[in-house]
Amino acid sequence: MRRRVFTMIYHSEKFKKDLQKILLLVLLLLPFQAGAATAAELASKISDRNKEIDALEAEIASFQKDLLAIGKESETLANAIKTLDLNRKKLSADINLTQKKIDRATLTINNLSGDIVDKGKRIGVVENGVADSLRLQNRADNESLVFILFKYANWSRFFDALNANAVSREDFRNHAKELEELKTSLEKDKAETERARAELQKYRTDLTYQKQLLDQNRAEKDKLLKETKSKESEYQKLLDEKQAKRDAFALELYQFES
């Protein structure tokens, strides 16, 4: 008996329509839930990149402080190598920092792109709401109070109609206000996206240059070790040769100006 009743309910038109409505509602809600989850994930990743960037900037500041301290010490082979090593570490940190900024800019662009799509869809919905409210308002404005009074059979329905007209006007104002705010927000997101894209391009250029500097740093250290044979005496001799060249150039410049 129960099975028969269930079968009758299952095959009834009302049940099928209700089931279709439920499925449609679920399908409509799923994209919004997925979009919200994606936006939250992107925001979390951007926050993580900001923390990593702060840590790298502090590390780079520490390297810079050490380099300034070494610059005040006497010129020795050990200090020269130490300076090159610190510069290499700083350049590596610079590269890592730039990469994190590239990641952050990319995540920001993806987040903004999602917002732009969502707001574009919402604008379409609100524009339809504005159009519907405007049609209802125009219809209400074309009906005089006397016409409305004679149109309805009793005072209750008459006042219901007046109230509906007032609600229609309020809906129109609300939709128009929301539409204006959405369009302003959309333009702001587009401008911010362009700024993020420009930053991304700059970071990529910086990354290429920083990698070149790192290669140059390695080559300078190899050259220094080769020329001095890792000996302090050879390094001092190299310094003397460079000083002699500077003195000769200064003397030549002085004679030329005289």
N, C-alpha and C positions, 0 to 999 in steps of 0.2 A: 504493500500500500504506500509506504513512504517513498519507495523507488518510483512508483507510478506518479506520485505527486511531484517529486523532484524532476522527473522527465517532462511533465506538463509545464512546470515552471521554466525549465531550461529551454524548451522549444517555444515558449510564448514570445510574442513580438515585443511586449513591454520589457521583458528580461533582456532580450537581445539589444534593444535600444539603450537600456540602462548600462549594459556591459560595454557597449560601444562608447558611450559617454565617458565611462570610467577609464577605458583604455586611451581615449583621446586626451583626457586630462593628464594621465600619467606621461604620455608622449610629449605633451606640451611642457610639463614641468621638468622633465629630465634634462633638456639642454640648459635651462637656467641653473639647475643644481650643479651640472658639470661645469658651466661657466664660472659659477661662484667658487667652486673648488679650485679650478685652474687659476683664477685671479688670486686666491689666497695663497696658493703654492708659489706663484710668481712673486708676490709681495714678500713671502718668507725668504725666498732665494735672494731677492734684492737686499733684504735686511742682513742676510749672512754675508753678502759681498761687501756691504758697507762696513761691517765689523772687521772683515779681513783687510780692507783698504786702510782702516784706521791703524791696525796693527802693523802693516807694512810701512806706513808713513812714519810711525814711531821708530821702527827699525832703521829706516833710511836716515832719519834725523840723528840717530845714534852713530851711524857710520860717518856722517858729515862732521859730527863733533870730534870723533877720533881722528879724522883726516886733518882737521884744523890743528889739533894738538900735535900731530906728527910734523906738520909744517913748521912749527916753532922750534923743533929739535934740530940738531946738527945734521948735515948731509952725510949720511953713511949708506953703504950698500944695504945694510939690514933695514934701515928706514925707507930706502927707496923701494925695496921689495915689499915691505910692509904696506907702503902707500899704494903700490900697484895691486896688492892683494885686497886691501880695503876697498879700493876703487872697483875691483872686480865684483866683490860682494855687494857693493852699493848698486852697481849696474845690474846685477842679477836681481836684486830686490826691486829696482826700477822697472825691469822687464816684467817681473811678477805682478807689481802694482798696476802697470798698464794693462796687463792681461785681465786682471780683476775688474778694471774700469771698463774694458771691452765687454766682459761678461755682464756687468751691471747695465751698461747701455743697451746691450742686446735684450736683456730681460725687460728693461723699461719700455723698449720699443714694442716688444711682444705684448706686454701688459696694456699699453696704450692702444695698440691695434685692436685688442679684444674689446676695450672700452668703446672705441670708435664704432666697431661693428654693432655692439649692443645698443649704443645710443642712436645709431642710424635706424635700427629696427624699432626702437621705442618712439623715435620721431614719426615714423610711418604710422604707428598705432595712434599716437596723439593727434596727428593730422587728420586721421579718419574721425577721431572723436570730435575735433573742432568742426569738421564738415557736418557731422551729424547734428551737433548742437546748434550750428548755424542754420541748418534746414528747419529744425524744430522752432528756433527762435523766429525765423522769418514767417513760418506758418502761424505762430502765436501772434506776431505783430500785425498780421493781416486780418486777425479776428478782433472785432471790437468787443467791449464789455457787454453791450446789449445783445450782440450776436451770441456770445458765450452763454449769457443768461437764458436766452430762448432755446439755445442748443440742448441744454441739459434739463432734465425733468424736475430736479429739485435743487434746493440750496446746497445740499451736501456735495453733490457732484459738481456744482458750479464752483464752490470754493476749492474742491479738489483740483479742478482745471486751472484755477488761478495759482494754486500752490505748485502745480506741475510746471507752469510757465516760469515761475520764480526759480524753481530748481534748474530748469533748462538754461536760464540766464547765468546762474551761478556755475553750472557745469561748463558753459562756454568760456566764462572768465577764467576758471581754473585750468581748463585745457590750453587756452591761449597763453596763460602765464607759464605753464609747464613747458609748452613748446618753445617759448622764447628762452627759458633757462637751459633747456636741452641743447638748443642750437648754439648758445653762447658757450656752454661747456664743451660741445663738440669742436668748435673752432679753437678753443684753448688746448684741447687734446691734440689736435692736428699741428698747432704751432709747437707744442712741447715735443711732439714726435720728430718734427723737422730739426729742432735743436738737438735732440738726442742722436739723430742720424749724423749731424755735423760733428758732434763730439766723438762719435764712433769712428768716423773717418780720420779725425785728428789723432785719436789714440792708436789707430792702425799705422799711421805715418810715424808716430813717435816710437812705436814698437820696432819698426824696421830700422830706424836710426839708432836706437838703443842696442840692438843686436849687433850692428856694425861697430859701435863703440866697444862692446864686449870683445869682439874679435880683435879689434885694435889693441885693447888692453893686454890680451894674451900674447899678441905678437911683440908688444913692447917689452914684456917681461922676458920672453924667450931671447929677444935681442940683447937685453941688458945682461942676462946670465951668460950669454955667449961671448959678449965683448969683454966682460970682466972676469970670465972663467970662475965666477962665484968667489972672487977674492977681493978683499977690501982695498988692497993696494992698487989693483987694476981699476977699481971704481974711482979712487981718488985721482989716479992718473987721467982717467976719462973726464973727470970734473975739471982738472987743470987744463986739459986740451980745449974744453968748451969755454972756459973762462978766458983763455988766450985768444980764442976766436972772437969772443965778444969784445975784448979789449981792442983787438985789431980793427974790428968793424967800427967801434966808437971813435978810434983815432982817425980812420979814413973818413968818417962822416964829419968830424971836426975840421979836418984839413979841407974838405970839400966846401964846407960852409964859410971857411975863412977865405 
